[in-house]
Amino acid sequence: MPDALLEIRDLKLTAATDRGPAHILRGIDLDVRRRSILGIVGESGSGKSSLANVVIGLQGAALRTQGTVSLNGVDLLALNPAQMRNVRGREIAMVFQDPMTALNPVLRVGTQLVDVARRRHSALGKADAANLAAEALAKVGLSDPQRRLREYPHQFSGGMRQRAMIAMALLAQPELLIADEPTTALDATIEAQIVDLLIRLRDEFSGSIVFISHHLGTVARLCDEVAVMYGGHLVEYGPVRQTLSSPLHPYTQALVGCEVDEAAPDIPLKYIPGKVPDTTDQPQGCIFRARCEYAIEACATKMPELRNFGQDRRAACIRAEELS
């Protein structure tokens, strides 16, 4: 993709276990365009958070990576730990899914935000950094930001902590912001507020965002493109509205069908029978075949390649033309 900020090619992530190698990511090819928001969706165990951790370099030393993850043409997987630390918090920042554990409990919120601001701007004085931190808290909707800077994380509610984490990420002025299910630990009201905040901030943020979520409605509101993951594979990619309104892959169709809608109360909720394959499994053929109502004998031969279907759309299904 000519305007890609992040280019991921044939990314594999494996771990050694007592049951054999665990295949967490099984060859991901994905681009993130500049100044765009990419949503990544899929069931738990699909590999969404693992992909985010590899991009930011937090996958752990016990896991083995193959392939390339290039940011502005620089392969992040080829960097040593010191070089990656210079990228993390400057060029890439992350909002984690559990705001209750993301902040250091023994340091004031202001101390943590000021450290990020001064790391990003080395010539910045402490007072100026504190002013920037207060402005960031105000931007994410926290009242009386000067007082909030003096408080500790335990004095913040879950929604306030997540707002502080978003403010911290924005202080880094990254080219790539990763939001890994940032509303998972919050109640429905606060979740809606955080999503509205991200929508408002998207026009003020000059970089790209990767937004990981289980909620297709949220992805449809916030994102430009969507990538659908299943069992460590990327099975569909495309513009968010076209992809969610007319999915090409049976798994994407099933996810859309499981969304809670305004159906009559006596109609049972839809679900996808079966479960996501274990990472130690090496199923023959299509990774989704065991749960797919459209599977045929040919689906047992090999995992389909991610094919182009025009309008920047791709899907990994041999029957996509018939089912679309």
HURA-V699742 format. One record per backbone hydrogen bond with DSSP energy under -1.0 kcal/mol. CO is the residue of the C=O (numbers start at 1). NH is the residue of the N-H. If there is no record, write none. Layout:
# HURA-V699742
co->(CO,CO)
nh->(NH,NH)
This chain:
# HURA-V699742
co->(1,3,5,6,7,8,9,11,11,12,13,13,14,15,17,22,25,28,30,32,32,33,36,37,37,38,39,40,41,43,46,47,48,49,50,51,52,53,60,64,66,68,69,70,71,74,75,76,80,81,82,83,84,87,87,87,91,91,92,93,95,98,104,108,109,110,111,112,113,114,115,116,117,121,125,126,127,128,129,130,131,132,133,134,135,136,137,138,144,145,148,149,151,152,153,157,158,159,160,161,162,163,164,165,166,167,168,170,175,176,177,178,179,179,181,183,187,188,189,190,191,192,193,194,195,196,197,198,201,201,208,209,210,211,212,215,216,217,218,219,224,225,226,227,228,228,230,232,233,235,236,237,238,239,240,241,242,249,250,251,252,253,254,256,264,278,279,286,288,292,296,297,298,299,307,310,313,314,315,317,319,320)
nh->(4,34,72,32,70,30,68,27,28,66,24,25,64,22,20,15,13,11,8,5,6,36,209,224,225,211,227,213,229,46,232,51,52,53,54,55,56,58,63,14,12,9,76,7,74,71,78,79,84,85,86,87,88,90,91,92,175,176,89,178,180,101,107,112,113,114,115,116,117,118,119,120,121,124,129,130,131,132,133,134,135,136,137,138,139,140,142,141,148,149,151,110,109,155,156,161,162,163,164,165,166,167,168,169,170,171,172,173,208,93,210,95,181,212,184,186,191,192,193,194,195,196,197,198,199,200,201,202,204,205,177,38,179,40,181,219,220,221,222,223,240,39,238,41,235,236,233,26,230,316,228,314,226,243,244,245,246,253,254,255,256,257,258,259,267,281,23,289,291,295,299,300,301,286,315,313,309,237,307,320,323,324)
